[in-house]
Amino acid sequence: MVVILIFVVVIVLAAVVLTVIGLRNPGTLDEKILQQRLEELTSRGEEVNLEKIELSQPFSGRVLFPIARGLGKLATRFTPQNYLNSIERKLELAGTSSRLDPTVFLALQFVGVLTFGGIVFLFFTLLKVNTSSGIKFLLVLMAAVLGFVYPQLYLTQRIQRRQKNVRRALPDALDLLTICVEAGLGFDAAIQKVAEKWSSDLSLAFARVIQEIQLGKIRRDAMRDMADRIGLAEMTSFVAAVIQSELLGVSLSKVLHIQADQMRVKRRQHAEEEARKAPIKMLIPMALLIFPALIIVLVTPAVLKLLHSALMSLIPK
């Protein structure tokens, strides 16, 4: 039993460490640091020693993160391709495709299985809970399933938060685009100006469009790819309007002005929709927390008076 407990503790600690390393997403950051150090050594005229540069990286980037990636690659051999494609699509919508790939995400899911299942197993083992083996196995299995699903839930929440931020920032960004275009800037320069002025999910998407255009991609293709990466109806409508104005020769400033007004109306409608959902969302905390406390405060004095009244003497003992 002691050997089993030590083995489970080691697995849980390793799972926690790999989860933290995976959530930090150090892959792209370590590559940038490595490139910066390489450029510094080259500019100084020093001899480049790749082994020295590699050893200068942190332990997590050299050992732990490659282990997580290796576990993910092993899991991809037994994972359907459709599931991998759906994970890749969700990572793009969440804006983490440059830092996470499906292999690392699968590793995080299996780490979650080991973490949640191991914690519940340790809880039953250390506290010696008197329950049947079937119930223990069922609870451990439920915890393991929760650990497997939790990264998916976190990714879905991140997608919704990113789309919400883009929806909020889109009307103001279109206003700035309209002002820049009317001032004489080209559309690419206007997008670059928006990307420089703000620091948000939308500005990052615009900055990536500019980078793709500079690398040789056609602007309409870069805009379509941006709309696909965000997955928002408002962004798709904006991109379609810009492409049509470019093809038909319509004034871009007028199109941007109309789109800004429409996006502002849609943002207000979405806010009103969320406001209508608020009373329904408030029912659960009110029913579980507020109403019981209110009933206790109102009913307790009447119950105490009833207990000390003459009616209690009529009740046979």
N, C-alpha and C positions, 0 to 999 in steps of 0.2 A: 504494500500500500504506500509506503514511503517513497519507493522508486517511482510509482505511478504519479504521485503528487509532484515530485521533483520534475518529472518529464512534462507534466501538464503546465507547471509554472514556467518552465523554459519555453514551451511552445507559445504560451500567452504573452510572455515578455517579448519574444521574437516577433510575434504578430503585431504587438503594439508599436514596436520600433519601426517595422516595415510600413505600418499604416501612417505613422508620423512622417516618415521619409517620403512616402508617396504623396501625401497631401501637401507637403512643402513644394513638390514639383521642382527639384533642383536641376533637372536635366538641361534645360535651356540656359539657366543661370550659370551653371558650371561651364558650359560651352563658351558663353560670353567671357567669363573670367579667364578661361584658358586662352581664348583668342587675344584678350587684352594683354595678358602676360607675354604671349608670344610676340605681339607687336612691340611691347616695351623692350624686350631683349633684342629684337631686330633693329629698332631705332638706336639703341645704345651701341650696337656693333659687337655685342657679346655673342659667344658661341651658344647656339640653341641646343639645349639638351632636353629632349622630349620626356625622358624618364624623370628628370628632376622636376619638370613642370607638372607631370602627372602626379608625382608624390607630394607636391605642394598643395594639391586639392584636399578638401576635407575628407574624413573617413567615410562619411555618408555617401559622398559622390563617387568614391573609388570602390567601395565594397557593398554597402547596403542597397543602394539604388540599383546597381547591376544585378544583385540577387533577386530583387523584386521583379526586374524586367525578365530575368531568366525564368522565374516561376510563371510569369504571365505567358511567355512564349511556350512553355511546356503545356499550359492549360489551353492555349489556342489550338493545339493538335486535336483536342477532344471537344472543341466548341464549334457549333454550326456557324457557317459563314454569314448567314443572315443575322445572327445575333451579334457577330463582330461588326457587321455593317451598321446595325442599329446603334451600337455603342459609339462607333466612330462618328455617326451623324449627331448623336447627342453631345459628344465632346465638341463638335464644331458649333452647335447651337449654344453651348455654354461658354464658348470662347476660350477653351482650354486645350484645343487640339494641338497647339504648338508646344505645350508643356506636358501633356499626357497623351498616351496612345492606348489603343485597346488592350495591349498586353499588360501594361502597368495597371490599368483599371481592373482587369480580371484578377491580377495578383492582389489588389486591394480588396476585391470581393471575397476571395478565399481567405485572406487575412482576417476579414471581418467574421467569417464563419468560425475560424479558430479562436478569435478573441471572445466573441459573445458566447459561443458554446463552451469554451474553457472556463469563463467566469462563472457561468451557471453550474458547471460540473464541480468547480472548486467550492462553490457555495454549499452544495449538497454534501460534499465530502468532508469539508472542514467543520461545518456546523452539525453534521450527523442528523439530518432531518429524518424523522420517522415517517417515511412515505414508501409506497411500493416502487419497485424498480421500473414498472411500466410508466408511472407518472413522471419519475425522474427522467427516463429516456425521452418521453414526450416533451417535457419542458426544455431539455437540452437541445432536442431537435428543433423546437420552435425558436429558441435563441439563435441557433445556427442559421436557420432560414432568415431570421431578422438581420443577422450580420451580413448575409449575402445580399439582401435587398437594400440595406441601408445606403450603400454607395449610389445605387440607382435613385433612391429618394433624394439624396443630397444633390445629385446631378440635375434631377428634374427641378428642384427648388432653385438651383443656380441658373437654369435656363429661364425660368419664370422671372427671376429677379433681373436678369440681363435684358429680357424683352421689355420689362416694365420700365427700366431705366432708359432704354432706347425710345420707347413711346413717349416718355415725359420730355426727353431732350430734343426730339425731332422737330416740333414746331419752332422752337427758338433757333435751332440750327438752320432751318429753312429761311427764317427771317434774316439771319446773318449771311446766308448764301445769296439771298435776293439783294441785300445791300451791297455786297461785294460785286455781284454781276452788274448791277446798275451803276456802280462806280467805275466800271470799265475793266474789271478783272475777268479773265477767262474762267470757265467752269472748273478746270483743274486747279487753278490758283486759288479760287474761292474755297474749294474743298480743303486745300492745303492750309488756308487761313483758319478754317473751322477746326481742323486737327491741331493746329498750334495754339489756338486760344483756349480750348477746353481740355479737360482731362476726364473723360468718361468712356463708357463702352462705345458710344456712337463716334466719338472722336478717334478712338482706336480703330474702328471699322473704316472710317474715312482715311486714316493714315495708311492702312493696309491697301486701300484702293490706289492711293497715290504711288505707293511702292510698286504695286503690280503694273501700273501704267508706265512707270519709269523703267521697269524691266522689259517692256515691250508688249504687254498685253493690251488689246483693244479696250477702249474705255467702256463701251457698252458691255463687253464680257466681264470686265472687272466689277462693274456695277451690279450685273446679274449675280455674280458669285457672292458679292456682299449681301444681297437680299437673301440668297439661299443660306448663307451662314447665320443670318439673324433669325430668319423664319418668322417674320412679322408681316401681317397683311399691309399695314401702313407703309412699311419700307418697300415692299413689292410694288405697291401702287405708285410711290414716288419714283422708283427706278424706271418703271414702265412709262411714266409721263415724261421723264427726262429723255429717254431713248426715243420716244415718239416725236418730241419737239426737235431733237437733233435730226431725225430722218425727214420730217416734214418741213423743217425750216421755220418753225414757230418761234416767236420771241421767248427766250429762256427765262427772262426776268418775269414775264407775265405768268408763265407756267409755274415758276417757283412761288410767286405770290399766291396763286390759286391753291397750290399744294399746301402752303403754310396755313392758309385759312381753313382748308379741309382738315388738316392734321390737328389744328387747335380745336375744331368742333368735335373730332373723334376723341381727342383727349378728354374733353369735358364730358362727353357721353360715357366714356369708360369710367370716369370718376363718379358720375351719377349712378352708374350700374353698381360700382363697388359700394356706394353709400346705401343703395337699396338692399344689398346683401348683409349689411352690418347688423340690422335687428335679428336676422336669422342666426348669424354667428354668435350673437350675444345670448341666445336662449340657453345654450349649454352651460356656460358659467353661471348664469342667473339661476337655472334650475338646480345646479349641483352645489353652488356656494352661497348665493345671496338669499334665495327663498328659504332654505333650511334655517339659516341664522335668523332671518326675519320671523319665521314661525316660532322659533324658540324664544325670541325676545317677546313676542306678543302673547304666546300661550302660557309661558311659565308662570307669570303672576296669577293668572286665573286658576291654574292647576294647584298652586300653593294655597290659595284661598279656599279652593274646594277641599283640599286635604284637611284643613283646619276648621271646616264648617260643620254644622250639625248634621249634614247629609251623610257624613262618614260614619256617624254612630248608627245610622239605619242599616248599614251594610252588615250582614251577618259575618261573624268571624269564624 
